[in-house]
């Protein structure tokens, strides 16, 4: 796993967070935690056929 470093930016912008989890329940729990702390757009399960 890569090291996580703090970064400070002058202006707000887009951040993309990729979550890898053993199951959908865990992935959505992490998504809910992120969404509770910042403006976040919720996504659904990854569908490679879509």
N, C-alpha and C positions, 0 to 999 in steps of 0.2 A: 504494500500500500504506500502511496506517495505521501510525503509530509505535507501537512496543512500549514500554510503561512498566512498570517494576518496581512491584509492589504487595506489601505485607506485611499479613497479616491475623492477628487474634488467635486464631481458631479454624479448624480445617480445614473444608473444604467442597467442594462440587462445582465443577469447572471443565470447561467444554466447549471443545474445541479443534477447529476446522474446518480441514481440510487440503485444499487444492486442488493437484492435481498433473497432470502431462501424461499419466500412465498409472497403472494399479493398482500396478505394481511400485514406483514411486517413493512413492506414497501409503502403501503397507504398510511400506516401509523407514522412513519418518518415524514411523509408528505404532509400529514396533518400538523405535526410539530413545527415544520418549516412554515406552513401557511399561517399558523397561529402567531408567529413572531414577525412576519413581514408580509408585504403584498405579494401573493403568489398565485399563479394560475394552476389549478389542479389538472392533472392529466390522468388518463385512464391506463389500463394495462397495455404494454407494448404488443402490437400485433404486426408481425413481420409480413403478413399477407396483405396489409391494408395499403 
